[in-house]
Structure formats: structure tokens, C-alpha cells
Amino acid sequence: MARNRVAFFAAAMLLALILPWALAQCSPARQARITPTPTKTMRPTFTPTSEATPTPVPSSTPYPTEPPTPLAPTMPPEAATAMVTEAPPVPTLQPSLTPTISPMPVTATRKPAATRTKTPTPRPTNTPTPPFRGSYVHGWARCDMAAVTGSVYHANKSPYPGVAVGVWSNLWDGEVSIAKEDGKFDVLLTGKPPGIYYVAVVEAGTCQTGARGCQLRSNVLNAAVTEHCSGSGANQVSEVRFDGP
């Protein structure tokens, strides 16, 4: 009995709590408060704006594609079996022929004999002997002068006048002297530098400057003029002789 009373009392309390709440939810005031009064909505004003320029989207760069790797052809099992079972026949080697080299007959060919052409040997040209022959007589020392002196003779030892005798050196064009009636001539060398002087009979018409370059009519003699005029080897004056036809 007591348990029933407690249950009844609890149910009454729960009903007392739920009933006022349900009545409050269904009342007109509650409905009026819940339903809002509609208001007039203002129409929005649109402001014109410039159209946006579309930005180009960069396209993605395609990556190079690798060529497909060719697959090895698949051989049917019948062909593989045939390749394994059937071996190609081994060719039979034919004996090779050994070439026989026949010796060729060697024919000796004689070379034609060289023809020797005789070249005539030129005969030496006889140089005509000059018409005059010169010889050195002697020399002596003189401290006051230097000269070349001498005489020209015929073959019969008589004086030979009118013969031109030239005297020159490597540093001097020289001078031509004409033999006198007694065949004597002389060329002064005083004041000339010491050294070797050349003496010869010359063709007077062929001389241009001094005695150098004249046509010679005799052999050439050497006459020395030393720097010292006393003592051994001193010589300032030379005497020569020419013999002609």
C-alpha cells in the first residue's frame, strides 16, 4: 500500500510539472511572440563594375612520354620445340684445291749498249807571248826619294825608245813613262805610301786613267818601297829592264 502511494504521488508531481509547460506552449501569446510580423524588404541597388579580365591559366607542360619498350615476340611452343629438336645439317667440307704455280720462263732481255759519244777535247789556246820580257835588276835604299827606274832594249841590245812603261799599286792608279832616246825611263814615287808597286810595258793607247787597266805588253814586275830607309831590307829605288824585239 505504501509503495502504491509513493508511485501515485510521483505521478501526480510529474503531471503537475508537465501540464503547465504544455499549456504555455499552446497559448495565443506564445504563438504571437513566435510568429514575426513581416516587414517590407528594400530592393538592393546594384553598382555597375568593370568586368574582370580573365587571367589565363598556365597550361601544364606535358612531360615527355617514353616510347614503349617493344616486347620480344612470343614464339609459339610448336616453333620453339621445332628449333630445339631440329638442328641444321652440318655442311660437309669439300677438299680445297691447292693451286699449282707453274714457273714462268725467264727471258733475258739484253739492254742496248750505250753509244759513247766522243766529245772532242778542246785544244789549249796558245797565249801569245808578250813582245817584251821584264826582269828585276836591283834596288837600294834612299832616304831622300823613292822611284822606279830602268831601260828598254831591242833584241840586239840597242836602246828601244818610245816604249810606254806603267807603274801602279793597289791604292794608286799609277803613271805611264815613255822611254827616251837612250831607252831609259823613270817614275817618281816620292810621297807615295810604302808598299808593293807593279811595273810593266803597256799599250799607251789603251790607258784611260794612270796605268791601271792598260793593255799589257810584258810580264808584271814587283818593286817594293819600304817605310824605313836604312838598315837591312830597306828599299826605296828599284831598277828594272825590259827586252823587246
Buried (B, 14 or more C-beta within 10 A) or exposed (E): EEEEEEEEEEEEEEEEEEEEEEEEEEEEEEEEEEEEEEEEEEEEEEEEEEEEEEEEEEEEEEEEEEEEEEEEEEEEEEEEEEEEEEEEEEEEEEEEEEEEEEEEEEEEEEEEEEEEEEEEEEEEEEEEEBEBBBEBEEBEBBEEEBBBBBBBBEEEEEBBBEBBBBBBBEEBBBBBBEBBEEBBBBBBBEEBEBBEBBBBBBEBEEBEEBBBBBEBBBBEBEBBBBEEBEEEEBBBBBBBBBBBE
